[in-house]
């Protein structure tokens, strides 16, 4: 997919400073959009046109400018290369990656440094340097250990680099993906469990959007068809050792996951806060959690909105856009005078959704046309 939005250094520097001034917590510093791994299922190739922007490698001076804005009391965690509103990237591809982490240690010795990586760029020298850095929170995208399959879905395989990284570095989260082959996933699980540094183990689903290329869309649909069959097999063999990417919150597989319990706890607590703030409110949710409300919160009024404007088969609230809600109101009954609570994850910190629509414009439109008010669910980690 062609990318039209490219930031030069000056533009990116303004982005960093603006992001910092918004008080984003945790604080994210993008190092550049370079990623030559070429995973065919990645959103770089399948996301909304122009929703992601390419940026050049930042310099040491730009990095220092970004660090100037860190408030160690408000931002105890600094994320390096998190794909924040930019282009999903591999932070370890930056030639100054280790230097940047050392500078964070020097300036903010108590701050946690969080980065996601596939580890395919992790040389032995880099690993030895990383061992000297404190407070690392590393999320490792293993994908699969199957070298032949990695050759089919990734431009850079380097599975041996991943294995070395697991042997040498303490990992906070290790992510496997289910690629439609249950036996391969079982082999991956057995392999991953053999590493003492693996941290929390997670299994993620392959997704697609309305803008995915045909290969990615067909591949995702195929994988999703047997995703829960694969998870049931894993839980049968390994009980609760694995986190599951929670989808619907209404099936036995999700309920076996540690993540299910944590997700539900935050939803429940958030609802209690909403009850204190609003007399009459209705929760806007997606298929990912609607069934949970029907089963466990029958006293809460809800509407279930399909994310047709952005996501394809994806039901997560993070891919809802304002046009989805508008379409729902056109086609369904609604309650005048009520406050509708929308998921915080459907917009960025400045109030723009994935299509670039602005929350305040949307809220004013809905108040004028439908006589309803909209507010945002304040939970930033979990959504409806």
N, C-alpha and C positions, 0 to 999 in steps of 0.2 A: 504494500500500500504506500502510495506516495505521501511524504510528509512535507507540508508546506511551511510550517512554523519552525523557524530556526532562530535561536537566540545568539547574538554575538556577546562578547564578554561584558560590554557595558550594560546591555539589557539584562543579562543574567545577574550581574552584580546588584542592579536595582531590585530584581526579584528576591535575592537573598535578604537584602536589607528590609524590604517590605514584609517579607515573610517573618523575619525576626521581630519587627515592630508590632506584628499582630499577636505576639506572645504565644506562638504555637508551642504546645507541650504534648509530647516531647519535641525537641527541636531537631529539624532535619536539615542537613547540608548535602546538596547534590554535588557530586564530583565531576559529572559529565555523563553524557548519554551513550558512551561507547559500550557496546556489547556485541561481540562477534560470534557468540555461541550459537545463535540462530535456532532456538527451540521453536519448532513448527507450531506448537500449541500456545506460544506466548502471546500476550495481548499487544506486544509491539506490532504484530502482523494482523491483529484481529480486533483492534479497538476502534472506537468512534473516530471518524476522520477528523484530524486536527486537534484531537483531545490531548495528544501528547506532543511535546516539542523536543527537538534535538538541540543539545547544547554542547559546546566544546569542553575539553578538559579545563577545569579551573586551575589557576596558578596558586602558588603559595601565598601571594599577597591577597588574592580573593578569599582564600581560606581563612587567613588571619582576620580579614574584615568581618567575615561571618562569625568567627569566634568572639569578636568584640561584643556581639549582641547577646551572647549566652548569659542568662541569669542562672547561676548554679543552684539557687534556692527554688526557682520556678521550673527549671529544666534539669532534673536530676539524670535524665537520659538524653543522649545525643545520638541521633540516627544518621549514619553515613550512607548516602546513596540509596535512599529508600524508594525512589521512583515517585517522589512527592510532586504530583501535578506535572511531571515532566515525561521522561522517556524511560521505561523500565531498563535498568542498567546493571552492569557488573562492576561494583566499586573497586574490586581488586585489580581491574584492568588499568586503573590510573597508576602511572609510574611513581607518584608520590604518596600512594595509599598508606604505606607504613609510616612515612614521615608525618602524615596528617594525624594518625592515631597517637603517635608519640607526642605531638603538640597538644592534643586534648589532655593527655595525662599530665603534661607539664603545667598547663594553664588551669585545668579543672580536675585535680587528682581524684576527687570523689565522684565524678560523673561516670555513669555507665555508658559505654560505647557500644551501640547496637548496629550491626550490619548484617544484611542478607547476602549470601554468596553461593555460587555453584562450585567454588573452589577449583575450577579448571585452570585458573591462572596462578594457583598457589605453588610457587617454587619452594624448594627446600630452604633456600636462604630466607625467603619471606616468612616461612613458618617459624624459623628460629628467631626472627625478629619479633614476630607476633607474640611469642612466648614471654617476651620481656615487657609486654604492655599489660597494664592492670585494668580490671573492671570490664572485660569484654563480654558482650552478649551476642553470640554468633548463632544465626539461623542458617542452617545448611540445606540447600535444595539438592538433595541426592538424586531425585527423579527416579532413577533405576540404576542398579549395578550391572545390568545386562549390556555388555559392550556392543553386541551386534545390534540390539534395538536402539541404543544410543546413537549409533552411526546413522540410523534411519531418521531420527527426529532432531538431531543436533549437528551443527556444522563443526563444532569442536567436541570431541568425545572426552578424552583425558580422564577416563574413569579411575585410572591409577592415582591421579592427583587427588581425587575425592577420597579414595581409600587411605592415602597417606595423611590427608587432612584429618580424617576421623581418628586415625591412630595417634596423631600428635597433638591435636588441639581439643580443648574442652568445649563441647557444643551445647548450646542451650536448647535448641530445637532442631531435629532432623526430619526433613520432609520427604516422604515418598509419594509418588503419584501412581494412580491405578490407570494403566494403559490398555485395559480390555483383556488382559491375559491373567487369569487368576493364579495359575501356577507360577508365572513370573513374579507376581506380587508376593506370593508365599515365599519364594526364593529370596526376594529382596528383604522381606521381613526377617527371615532367618539370618541373612548376612548382616543386616543392620544391628540386630540384637547381639551380635558377636563383638561389637565395639563398645568398650566400657565408657568411652567419652561421648556417646551418642546423645545424651540428654533426653529430653522429652521427644517421643516419637509420634509423628503425625502422618496421616494419609489424606491426601487432597484429591479432589475430583477435577477432571478436565472440564473446562467450561467453553462456551462459545457465545458470541454476541450476534446481533443482527448484521454485523459488518465483517464477520469472519469469512475468510476465503473458503472455498468449497471443501478443500482437504480438511481444514481444521474443524469445520462444522460437522462434516460427516464422521470424522474421527471422534469428536466429542460425543455425538449422539450414540455412537457405537459403545463408547466407554461407559456412558451414563446408563445404558440399558442393563448392564450387569454390575453396576457399582456397588449396590447394596448386597448382592450375592457375594461379591468379593469380600466386603467388610464382615459379613456374617461368618465367612470361613476364617478370617483372621481372628475374630473374637472367639470363635470356637476353639482355636488353637492357642490363643494368647490372652484370653480374658480381657482385663482392662488395661493392658500395657500400652495401648495405643490411643491417642487422641483421634477423633474423627472430625472432619470438617462438617459441622452441623448444618443440615439442610432443612428438614421439615419438622423436627422436634415432636414427631408423633409416631415413631416406629421403634421397635425393639433395638435396632442397631444403634440409633442415636442415643437411646436411653442407657446403653452400656458405656457410652463414652464419658470420660471425665469432663470433657468440654461441654457436654449436654447439661450437666448439673450446674456448672459455673455460669453458663449462658442463661439458664433459667433463673438462677439466683439474682443476677443483675437485672433481668427483666422485672422480676417481682418487686425488687427494691425500688426500681425506677417508677413503677406504677403507683407505689405508695406515695412517692413525692408528687406525682401528678394529681393524685386525689386531694392533696393538701392545697395545691395551687389553683385548681379549676373546679367549678361547680358542675359544669356540663362539658365533658370532652369526649371525643371519639378518636380512637387510635387508628392511624393509617398504617397498615402492615401489608406484607407480601405473603406469598404462599409458604415462604420459609418459616413463618411463625404463626400464621393465622390459625392453624389447627391447634396450636398450643393455647391460644386465647380461648378458643371454643371449648377446650377440655378443662382448663385450669382457671380461667378468669371469665366465667359466664356473666359476671356483673359488669364487665367492661364492654362498652359499645365499640365495635370495630368495623372497618371496611377493608376488604382485601383487594388490592390494586395490582394488576398485571403490569410488569415492566416491558411494555411493548415498544416504547419509543427508543429504548437503548438495548436492553438485553434480549437475547434470543431465547434459549431455554433457561436462562439464568433467572432464578426467583429471588435473589438476595436483594434486600432493601438498598444496599449500596449502589445498585444499578438502576434504581428508580429515577425518573426525571419528572419535572413539573408537568410536562405534557401528558404523562400517564395519568396523573391525578385529574387534570382537566377532562380527559376523555372519560374517566370514570364518572365524573359529575354529570357529563352530558347524557350518559346512558343509564344512570341509576338515581334512585331517590336519595335525598340528603336532608339534613336537619339544619334549618335556618337558626342562626344565633348561637350555634355550638362552636367550640374550639376544636379543630382537628389537629392532632399531634402527628407530625411527620418525623421520619427517622433522620437523625443527625448525619448519618453516613451518606445520604443522597446528595449532599453538597459539600463543597470545600469550606475552609475556614472563612472565606469571604462571601459565602452565600451563593455560589454559582454551582449549578448542577453539571452533569457530564456534557450537556449540549450547549453550555454557556448561558443558560437562562438564569435570571437573577431572582433570588428568593423574595425580595421586597416588591418587585414588579409582579411576581406571581401572587403574593399575598394580597396586594391591592386589587388585582384583577378579580380574584375569587371573592373578596369582600364586596366589590361593586356588583358583580354579576350574580353571585349566589347568596350574599348576605351571611357569609360564614367567616370565621377567623382562623388563622393558621399559626401554630407555634411549633417550635422544634424540640424534639426529645433531647434532653441534655446529656444523655449517656453517650459518650464518644467512642467507647470501646465495643459496646454491643448495641444492636439496633432491633427494631421491630420488623 
